[in-house]
Amino acid sequence: MAEVLSMRWAGVTPEQYDATRVAVGWEERVPEGALMHVAWFEPGALRVVDVWTSRAAFEQFRTAGPRAGVH
């Protein structure tokens, strides 16, 4: 069953998000199990909504680090 994750990270800057996005290579190689990724900034925080095939797929991506688990 798909899992929708809504996350908020206080203090994350656009530059930090861009560096992470490049390291992960999300646009070039979608992480295994990822279905959708939407990110935006609000005052003082980064907001992200992701849809993954399962919570386990997200946890595998989260714990594996950049570039692991991408296809």
C-alpha positions, 0 to 999 in steps of 0.5 A: 500500500502506498505511503504519503509522507508530509515532512517539515524541516525547520532551518533548511535553506534552499541551498541545502535542499538543492545540494541534497537534491543534486547528491541524491540525483532524484531527477536523473534516477528516481529512488526505488519505491518513490512515486512522487516528491513535492517540496516548497519553502515557507518562512523558516522551513522546508516542507516536503510531501512524498508518496512511496510504494511503502513505508519500508521503501522510504526507510530504505532510502532514508537510511541508505544515504545519497545515491543508494537505492536509486535506479 
